[in-house]
Amino acid sequence: MNDMLELIKNLVLKSEVVISVHGYEETEKNPVHVVWGVSKGTKTPAVIVTAYRPDPVKWTNDFRRRKNASQKT
């Protein structure tokens, strides 16, 4: 598994996270996509960089994958 993903998962489990105002405001809506990161040269905390509601026209019904041009309606 990707080392960064594993690091972020572990930090979230330990509640070592920082959520920006923008990220917090966007996570109040469902569904939501969240981009996590860790500052360069550090190992903690995990930071929500941004969050947004995916456009149902651009994403599959489960919101896990972007639709290709032929799938968009």
C-alpha positions in Angstrom: 0.0 0.0 0.0 1.1 3.6 -0.6 3.3 4.8 2.3 1.5 8.2 2.4 -1.9 6.6 2.6 -0.9 4.2 5.3 0.6 7.2 7.3 -2.6 9.2 7.0 -4.8 6.3 8.0 -2.7 5.8 11.1 -2.7 9.5 12.0 -6.5 9.6 11.6 -6.9 6.5 13.9 -4.8 8.4 16.5 -6.8 11.6 16.0 -3.6 13.4 14.9 -5.4 15.5 12.4 -5.9 19.2 11.4 -9.0 20.3 9.4 -9.0 23.6 7.7 -12.0 25.9 7.9 -12.7 25.2 4.2 -12.4 21.4 4.7 -14.6 21.5 7.7 -17.3 23.5 5.9 -17.3 21.2 2.9 -17.5 17.9 5.0 -20.8 19.0 6.4 -22.4 17.9 3.1 -22.8 14.4 1.7 -21.3 12.7 -0.3 -17.9 14.3 0.0 -14.4 13.7 -1.4 -11.5 14.7 0.9 -7.9 15.2 0.0 -5.5 14.5 2.9 -1.8 15.3 3.2 1.1 15.6 5.5 3.4 18.6 5.4 6.8 18.0 3.6 9.4 16.9 6.1 7.0 16.0 8.8 5.2 12.8 9.9 2.3 14.4 11.7 -0.4 15.7 11.7 -2.6 14.6 8.8 -4.2 17.6 7.3 -7.4 17.9 5.2 -6.2 20.0 2.3 -9.6 20.3 0.7 -13.0 18.7 0.5 -15.8 19.0 -2.1 -19.1 17.5 -3.1 -18.5 15.5 -6.3 -20.7 16.3 -9.3 -23.0 13.3 -10.0 -22.7 13.9 -13.7 -19.0 13.5 -13.6 -18.8 10.5 -11.1 -20.1 6.9 -11.1 -23.2 6.2 -8.9 -21.0 5.2 -5.9 -18.8 8.3 -6.4 -15.6 6.2 -6.5 -14.6 6.8 -10.1 -14.8 9.6 -12.6 -17.0 8.8 -15.6 -15.4 8.8 -19.0 -16.9 11.1 -21.7 -19.2 8.4 -23.1 -20.7 7.7 -19.6 -21.7 11.4 -18.8 -25.3 12.2 -19.3 
